[in-house]
Amino acid sequence: MAARGLEPFYLTATLGSTDVCAVDDLDGIAAALAPRAATPRDVWVHVDAAYAGAALVLDEHRPLADAAGRFRSFNFNPHKWLFTTFDCSALFVRRRDDLIEALSVQPPYLRNAASDAGAVVDFRDWQIALGRRFRSLKLWAVLRAFGARALRDHVRLGIRLAEALEARLRARSDLFAVFTPARFALVTLRLRADADDRPGRRTQRLHRDLDARGDFFLTATVVDGRFAIRVCTAGAAVRDEHVQSLFEQLVERAEAVLAAPDDDDAAP
């Protein structure tokens, strides 16, 4: 970049990518940028933990929280895994003055004694728009109604259910290949028969069959040209019996797909 006359000033690190819940090397990023810290060449690193950030309520994920805490800002969405209704996004910043200095406006019609005296926090100075909805009330109500222990139990259950499904899939390695192992209540899979077929035509057919049946709603992804089925067990109502039922349908439909004649036109 330097040879092209470019200077980095901002970087987004991911804690739990949408496709497979991958996590960037947060420690490596911090180490690489350490020489720039507290200098004019410092880089603002924002951690995008929109979904998986909720897992940081668990002590076992404390190392990830410590790593993310080295950076300038962090964001996660309680509406994705912590019972909160859409939409609610929690933003943490190391130094709020960075936002205020860039976004604060002080026209006469916004002046008041409390703001001028610094007695209140004006969140309008933390964003572009002056007005905003009272989203924090929803999160406060969830925290008060459930408590930290119930939220931890909920997140832990989702993680355990995904790990249980992964174990079932591995037990039927004649049918399935675990594309990415369970992490943050997400596991992805392909049909073993598609090992040499990057587009995964049989896996795509399996996904369409399950979706058409309507008992479970499974999304999909394509990583490095490989199609995979995503199974997320973070829902509030998901229990062991649902995971077992899904696995039984996966086996049933997988066997049907593999028994059917190959169809070069199967892929959409």
N, C-alpha and C positions, 0 to 999 in steps of 0.2 A: 504493500500500500504506500509506503513511504516513497518508493521509487516513482510512483505515479502522482506524487504530491498530495496524497490523501492522508488524513489523520483520523483515526477512529475516536468517537466521542460517546457512543452508546452501544450497548450490547444487551440482547435479551437471552437469558439462559432459561432452559425449560426444565421444570420439575414435574414430570408426568406428561409426556406428549399425548395428543389426542389419539393417534393411531394405535400405539402399543404401550403407552405409559412409560416411555423411555425417559431417563434422567440424564441430563448433561453432567459432565465432570465438573461439579461446582468447585471442588478443591483445586483442580487443575486450572480453572479459569482464574480463581483468586490468586494462585501462585504466579501465573503468567502476567497478571496485571499489577502485581504488588509493586514493582519498580515505578509505576506511574502514580501510585497513591499519593495524595496530598501534594501533587504538582499540577501545573497548568495542563499537563497531558493526561490527567486522570480520566478514566472512562466510567460513565454511569452504567452500572449493570443492574438490570431489572430482572427479577425472577418471576416467570410466568408459571404459576402452580394452580391454574384455574380449577382443575378437578382434584388432582392428587394432594393439593395443599391441605385438605381436610385431614389427611392421614397423619399430619404432624401433631395432632392432639394426642397421639400415642407415644409413650415413652420410648418404645423400641425404634421409633423414627427420629429420635432426638438428634442423632448425628446429622441428618439431612437438614433439620431446623438450624443447627449450629452453622452448617456450611452456608445456607441461604442467608443467615444473619450477617454475613460479611459484606453484603452488597447494599446498594443505595435504596432499592425499593423491592417490594414483594407483594404479589396479589393472588388471592384465591377466591373462589365463588362458593359461599356456604349453600347456595341453592342447588348445588350439584351433588352434595353428599351429606349435608348436615341438616336435613329436615326443613330448611328455610324455603319459603315460596319464592318463585322467580319474580323479579331479579334482585340479587344481592351480591355485591362484589366488595370484598374487603381489601383495602389498599393500606400497606404499611410503608412508611418512609423513614429513613434514618434521620433526616433533617428536614423538618417541615418548612423551614425558611427557604429551602430551594424552590419549593412550589410557590410560596407566597411572593417571593421576590420576582418570579417570572409571571405570575398570573393575577396579582392583586391590582385592583382598580379602586380609585377613591373619588368618584364624582360626588358633587355636593349632596345629591339626593340619597346617597348611601351613608353619609356621615352620621354618626350618633355618638353619644357620650361614652357608652360602654365599649364600643369598638375603638374609639380614640384613646381610651384609657388602657386598652389591652386586657380588659376584664372578661372578654368572651373570645371564643374561637370562631372566626368567620370562615366556614367551610367554602363559601363562595370564592375565597381567595386560593382555594386548593384546586380549582378546576376552571374550565373556560366559561361554562354557563353560570349565571348568577343564581338561578333557582335549581332545586333538586328535590327529589322525593325523600320521604323520611324512611329510607330503607333500613337504617340501623334499628328501628323499632322492631322489625320482624325478627332480626337476629337476637336482639335482647330478649324478646318473648320466648324464642326457642331455648336460649341458654337458661332462662328462669324456669321454663316448664320441664325441661329434660334434665338439666344439670350436666356437669362434665362427665360424670361416670357413665350415664346412659349414652351420651354421644360417643364416648370411647368404645363402649360395648357394641354400638351400631357399626362403627367403622371396622372394628375388629371382626365382627361377624361377616361383613362383606368380604374382607380379605380371606377369612377362613373358607368361605363358600367357594371362592375362585380357586383356592388351592385344592379343595376337595374335587372340584371338577377337573382340574389338571391331572390329579392322580387317577381319576377314572379314565381320562383320555389316554394316559400313558399305559394303563392296563389293557387297552385295546389298540396297541401300536400296530396291529395288523390293518386297522382301519384309519387311524388318525395320526397326524404328526402335530405336536405342539409347536406352533410357529414362534410364539413368545411365551415364556412361562408366566404364571400368575403374578401380577404385581399391582398393588393398589386396587384389588378387586376386579382386575381385568385380565382375561386370558384370551389368546388368539390361537386359531387352529386351522389346519388344512387337511385334506384327505391324503393319506399316505400314497395313494395311487398317483397323485399329482407331483411326486417328487421331481420328475424331470419335465414338468409342464409348468413353466413360470406363470402363465395366466391363470392356471388352476381351473380349467374348464369344468371338471367334475365337482370341485369345491364350490364353484359358482352355482352349479345346478343344485347342489345340496342346500345352499343358502336360499335359493329361490323356492325350493320345495318347502323348507321350514317356514319361510315367511308366508307362503300361500296358505299353509295350514292354519296359521293365525293363533296358535297357542302361545308362542313366544315371539318377541320382536328382537331380532338380532341384526346388528349393523355389520358392515364389512369395511375393509381397508385394502389398499394396495401399497406395498412397501417394496421398493427396488423391483418393481414389475411383478411381484407375487401377490396374488389375491388371497386374503385370509378372512375368516369369520371372527368377529369380535363378540365375546360374551362378557358382559359386565354384571356383577352380582351385588352392586352397591345399593340397589333399590330398597326402600324402607320395608317393603312387604316380602322380600325374597327370603325363603327358608330352605332347609335341607331338602324337603320333599320336591320343591320346584327344581332344584339342581338335578335331583335324581330323575325326575320326569323329563327334563331337557335332555339329559344324557341318553335316556332310553329312546327318545325321538331321534337324536343324532345317530345312534346306532341303527335304528330301523330305517331311516331315510338314506343313510350312507350305504347300507347293504343294497337298498333298492337302486340307488344311483349306479353303484358298481356293477349290478347285475344287468342293467339296461344296456342296449347297444350304444357304442360310441356315436356321438352326433357332433360333427364338426361345426354345426351351426348352433350349438348349445349356448355358447357365450353370447351375451347381448352385444 
